[in-house]
């Protein structure tokens, strides 16, 4: 995938059918990781009863960035993921075992 232009598209641009983050996706590893991360983030927020505003205050991550990750509108960077994981005390990165 090096050299392709898929980074110019948001993760949700790879949806084939259904609503993000539960949609069927095209074969794009990055979009699948972003989708799984969005699901984990939404689940962790729901389990803790946190709004995007509260999580933003706790993590230092902008509320709109959190919303964009949840809706697949942006590729979350490592600092964003690390900050959210620390605030939630949860692993968000897909593929790791608890």
N, C-alpha and C positions, 0 to 999 in steps of 0.2 A: 503494500500500500504506500510505501514512500513515494513522494512526488505526485500523488493524486490530489484532487481538489476537494475531497470529502470533508476536510476540516472547515471549509467555507460554509458547509451546511450544518444546521443544528441537528442534534441527535434525532429529534422527532421527524426530521425530513426523510428518515429511512423507514417510516411506518408504511406497511403494506395494507393493513386492515385493522380496524379497531382503535380505541382511544389509548393514548399514552397514559400511564406507563405499562399497560397490559396488552398493548397491540402486538400483532405479528410484525416482525421486522425483516427487512432485507438482510442478506448475508453481509453484515458489517460489524466486525468485532467491537469496535469502539462504541457504536450505537447500542449494542447489546450490553456492554459494561455500563454505559450511562443509564440505560433502562433499569438494570438490576440495582444500580446505586440509587436511583430515584425511588424505586420500590422500598428499598431498605430505609431510606431517609423518611419516607412517608410513614412506614410502619413504626419506626423509632419515635417519631413525633407523636403519632397517635397513641402508642403505648404509654408515653410520658405525659400525655395531655398538653403538649406544647404547640403553640401557634408559631407561625413564621416570625412574628414580631418578638415573641419571647425567646425563641431560638437565636434570633439575630442579636438580641441583647446579651444572651449567655455566651455566644460564640465569637462575637465580633465580626460576623459575616453579614453583609448587607441583606436586609429582608428581601429585596428584589432579586438578589443573586440566589437566595434559597428558593424563591418562587420559580425562577428560571430553571434551576436544577430539577425541581419537582415536575415541571411541565415539559422538560426536554428541550428547552429553548436555548440552552448553552452547554458547552463542555466544561464541567467543573475542573478547576485546577487543583493541584496537590495541596496547596495551603488551605484552600476552601474545604476540601475533604478532611484534612487533618484537624482543622478547627471545629468542624461539625462533629467529627468523631469524639474529640475531647469533650465538647460541651454535652454530648449525648451519652458519653461513656459507652459507646457502641461501635462495632466495626461496620462500616458502610461499604467498604471495597468488596466487591463480589469475589468469590472463590476462596476466601479464607474460612477456615473452620473456627467456630467459637471455642 
